[in-house]
Amino acid sequence: MISKLVRRTHMYLALFLFPWVAMYALSTLVMNHRATFLARYGDGPIPYERERQMVYDGTLPADADLRIVSTQILTSVGLDGAHNVSRQKDGTIVISRNDLTTPRRLTYSPADRSLLIERQQRRANAFLERFHRRRGYATGYRLDTVWAVSVDVFIVGMVFWVLSGLWMWWEMKITRRLGLTAIASGIALFAFYLGTL
Protein backbone atom coordinates (compact mmCIF):
# COMPACT_ATOMS: atom_id res chain seq x y z
CA MET A 1 0.00 0.00 0.00
CA ILE A 2 2.76 2.47 0.97
CA SER A 3 4.77 1.48 -2.09
CA LYS A 4 1.82 2.16 -4.40
CA LEU A 5 1.20 5.55 -2.75
CA VAL A 6 4.88 6.54 -3.13
CA ARG A 7 4.90 5.49 -6.80
CA ARG A 8 1.67 7.32 -7.62
CA THR A 9 2.79 10.47 -5.77
CA HIS A 10 6.17 10.31 -7.54
CA MET A 11 4.46 10.08 -10.95
CA TYR A 12 1.83 12.79 -10.46
CA LEU A 13 4.33 15.08 -8.77
CA ALA A 14 6.59 14.70 -11.82
CA LEU A 15 3.71 15.71 -14.10
CA PHE A 16 2.83 18.68 -11.88
CA LEU A 17 6.45 19.88 -11.63
CA PHE A 18 7.10 19.54 -15.36
CA PRO A 19 6.77 23.30 -16.17
CA TRP A 20 9.20 24.26 -13.39
CA VAL A 21 11.71 21.57 -14.34
CA ALA A 22 11.54 22.60 -18.01
CA MET A 23 11.94 26.30 -17.14
CA TYR A 24 14.92 25.75 -14.84
CA ALA A 25 16.54 23.37 -17.35
CA LEU A 26 16.16 25.77 -20.29
CA SER A 27 17.21 28.85 -18.31
CA THR A 28 20.29 27.06 -16.95
CA LEU A 29 21.16 25.98 -20.50
CA VAL A 30 20.90 29.61 -21.62
CA MET A 31 23.12 30.83 -18.76
CA ASN A 32 25.64 28.05 -19.38
CA HIS A 33 25.93 29.10 -23.05
CA ARG A 34 25.75 32.87 -22.55
CA ALA A 35 28.66 33.40 -24.98
CA THR A 36 26.47 32.17 -27.84
CA PHE A 37 23.90 34.88 -27.14
CA LEU A 38 26.58 37.55 -26.64
CA ALA A 39 27.93 36.66 -30.08
CA ARG A 40 24.46 37.15 -31.53
CA TYR A 41 23.30 40.28 -29.67
CA GLY A 42 26.59 41.85 -28.57
CA ASP A 43 27.95 42.61 -25.12
CA GLY A 44 26.47 45.13 -22.71
CA PRO A 45 23.01 45.74 -21.26
CA ILE A 46 19.90 45.02 -23.31
CA PRO A 47 18.75 48.26 -24.93
CA TYR A 48 15.45 49.97 -24.15
CA GLU A 49 12.95 51.29 -26.69
CA ARG A 50 10.73 54.29 -26.16
CA GLU A 51 7.16 53.28 -25.37
CA ARG A 52 5.60 56.62 -24.46
CA GLN A 53 6.41 60.03 -23.05
CA MET A 54 4.16 62.41 -21.16
CA VAL A 55 3.99 65.29 -18.75
CA TYR A 56 3.37 63.85 -15.30
CA ASP A 57 0.59 65.88 -13.72
CA GLY A 58 0.59 64.16 -10.32
CA THR A 59 1.65 65.91 -7.13
CA LEU A 60 4.76 64.47 -5.52
CA PRO A 61 5.42 65.39 -1.86
CA ALA A 62 8.71 67.27 -1.58
CA ASP A 63 10.20 65.25 1.28
CA ALA A 64 8.55 61.89 0.51
CA ASP A 65 10.54 58.68 0.64
CA LEU A 66 11.82 57.73 -2.80
CA ARG A 67 9.96 54.41 -2.64
CA ILE A 68 6.65 56.22 -2.04
CA VAL A 69 7.34 58.48 -5.03
CA SER A 70 8.17 55.57 -7.33
CA THR A 71 5.08 53.61 -6.26
CA GLN A 72 2.88 56.67 -6.87
CA ILE A 73 4.32 57.18 -10.36
CA LEU A 74 3.99 53.50 -11.28
CA THR A 75 0.41 53.32 -9.98
CA SER A 76 -0.61 56.44 -11.89
CA VAL A 77 0.49 54.92 -15.22
CA GLY A 78 -0.88 51.43 -14.49
CA LEU A 79 2.47 49.74 -13.91
CA ASP A 80 2.53 49.17 -10.14
CA GLY A 81 4.63 46.17 -9.17
CA ALA A 82 8.09 45.03 -8.07
CA HIS A 83 10.71 47.64 -8.91
CA ASN A 84 13.97 49.37 -8.01
CA VAL A 85 14.38 53.12 -7.85
CA SER A 86 17.25 55.60 -7.72
CA ARG A 87 17.74 59.37 -7.86
CA GLN A 88 20.42 60.89 -10.09
CA LYS A 89 22.56 63.86 -9.06
CA ASP A 90 20.39 66.22 -11.11
CA GLY A 91 17.25 65.04 -9.28
CA THR A 92 16.01 62.75 -12.06
CA ILE A 93 14.24 59.67 -10.72
CA VAL A 94 14.87 56.37 -12.54
CA ILE A 95 12.51 53.45 -11.86
CA SER A 96 13.32 49.94 -13.09
CA ARG A 97 10.02 48.04 -13.24
CA ASN A 98 10.75 44.33 -12.94
CA ASP A 99 8.57 42.22 -15.20
CA LEU A 100 9.08 38.71 -16.56
CA THR A 101 7.96 39.50 -20.10
CA THR A 102 8.49 43.26 -20.49
CA PRO A 103 10.85 45.04 -18.09
CA ARG A 104 10.46 48.80 -18.24
CA ARG A 105 12.48 51.86 -17.27
CA LEU A 106 10.67 55.02 -16.22
CA THR A 107 12.63 58.26 -16.09
CA TYR A 108 11.00 61.21 -14.33
CA SER A 109 12.54 64.68 -14.59
CA PRO A 110 11.22 67.06 -11.89
CA ALA A 111 12.53 70.09 -13.80
CA ASP A 112 9.98 69.81 -16.62
CA ARG A 113 7.77 67.08 -15.07
CA SER A 114 8.43 64.81 -18.06
CA LEU A 115 8.03 61.07 -17.69
CA LEU A 116 9.66 58.78 -20.23
CA ILE A 117 8.58 55.13 -20.27
CA GLU A 118 10.80 52.67 -22.12
CA ARG A 119 10.52 48.90 -22.53
CA GLN A 120 13.43 46.53 -22.80
CA GLN A 121 13.92 44.73 -26.11
CA ARG A 122 12.56 41.19 -26.00
CA ARG A 123 15.07 38.37 -26.07
CA ALA A 124 14.29 34.74 -25.27
CA ASN A 125 17.52 34.22 -23.33
CA ALA A 126 16.90 37.29 -21.13
CA PHE A 127 13.33 36.16 -20.47
CA LEU A 128 14.51 32.72 -19.31
CA GLU A 129 17.21 34.23 -17.10
CA ARG A 130 14.67 36.56 -15.47
CA PHE A 131 12.44 33.56 -14.82
CA HIS A 132 15.33 31.65 -13.25
CA ARG A 133 16.42 34.49 -10.98
CA ARG A 134 12.93 35.66 -10.01
CA ARG A 135 12.58 36.42 -6.29
CA GLY A 136 9.39 37.19 -4.45
CA TYR A 137 9.37 37.44 -0.68
CA ALA A 138 11.29 40.72 -0.49
CA THR A 139 9.18 42.76 -2.94
CA GLY A 140 6.07 43.16 -0.79
CA TYR A 141 3.75 42.36 -3.70
CA ARG A 142 1.24 39.52 -3.31
CA LEU A 143 1.79 37.93 -6.74
CA ASP A 144 5.55 37.84 -6.20
CA THR A 145 4.99 36.18 -2.82
CA VAL A 146 2.76 33.56 -4.47
CA TRP A 147 5.55 32.90 -6.98
CA ALA A 148 8.08 32.53 -4.14
CA VAL A 149 5.80 30.07 -2.33
CA SER A 150 5.40 28.02 -5.52
CA VAL A 151 9.19 27.87 -5.86
CA ASP A 152 9.43 26.61 -2.27
CA VAL A 153 6.81 23.97 -3.09
CA PHE A 154 8.90 23.00 -6.12
CA ILE A 155 11.99 22.61 -3.94
CA VAL A 156 10.14 20.40 -1.44
CA GLY A 157 8.70 18.44 -4.37
CA MET A 158 12.18 17.87 -5.83
CA VAL A 159 13.46 16.57 -2.49
CA PHE A 160 10.50 14.19 -2.29
CA TRP A 161 11.10 13.19 -5.91
CA VAL A 162 14.68 12.19 -5.07
CA LEU A 163 13.72 10.34 -1.87
CA SER A 164 10.82 8.51 -3.50
CA GLY A 165 13.08 7.58 -6.41
CA LEU A 166 15.52 6.05 -3.93
CA TRP A 167 12.62 4.19 -2.27
CA MET A 168 11.45 2.73 -5.59
CA TRP A 169 14.99 1.78 -6.59
CA TRP A 170 15.58 -0.07 -3.31
CA GLU A 171 12.31 -1.98 -3.67
CA MET A 172 13.39 -3.41 -7.02
CA LYS A 173 16.07 -5.86 -5.91
CA ILE A 174 17.17 -6.65 -9.46
CA THR A 175 18.27 -3.01 -9.97
CA ARG A 176 20.10 -2.51 -6.67
CA ARG A 177 23.60 -3.23 -7.97
CA LEU A 178 23.28 -1.07 -11.07
CA GLY A 179 21.54 1.65 -9.05
CA LEU A 180 24.31 1.61 -6.47
CA THR A 181 26.83 2.09 -9.27
CA ALA A 182 24.82 5.06 -10.56
CA ILE A 183 24.61 6.65 -7.09
CA ALA A 184 28.32 6.10 -6.40
CA SER A 185 29.26 7.54 -9.80
CA GLY A 186 27.10 10.63 -9.21
CA ILE A 187 28.55 11.23 -5.75
CA ALA A 188 32.11 10.72 -7.04
CA LEU A 189 31.61 13.17 -9.91
CA PHE A 190 30.03 15.73 -7.58
CA ALA A 191 32.89 15.34 -5.09
CA PHE A 192 35.41 15.75 -7.91
CA TYR A 193 33.82 19.05 -8.96
CA LEU A 194 33.70 20.27 -5.35
CA GLY A 195 37.37 19.52 -4.90
CA THR A 196 38.65 20.92 -8.19
CA LEU A 197 36.46 23.80 -9.34
PyMOL commands that set and color helices and strands:
alter all, ss='L'
color gray80, all
select helices_A, chain A and resi 2-32+34-41+66-76+124-133+142-171+173-196
alter helices_A, ss='H'
color red, helices_A
select strands_A, chain A and resi 48-55+83-87+93-97+104-109+114-120
alter strands_A, ss='S'
color yellow, strands_A
deselect
rebuild
show_as cartoon
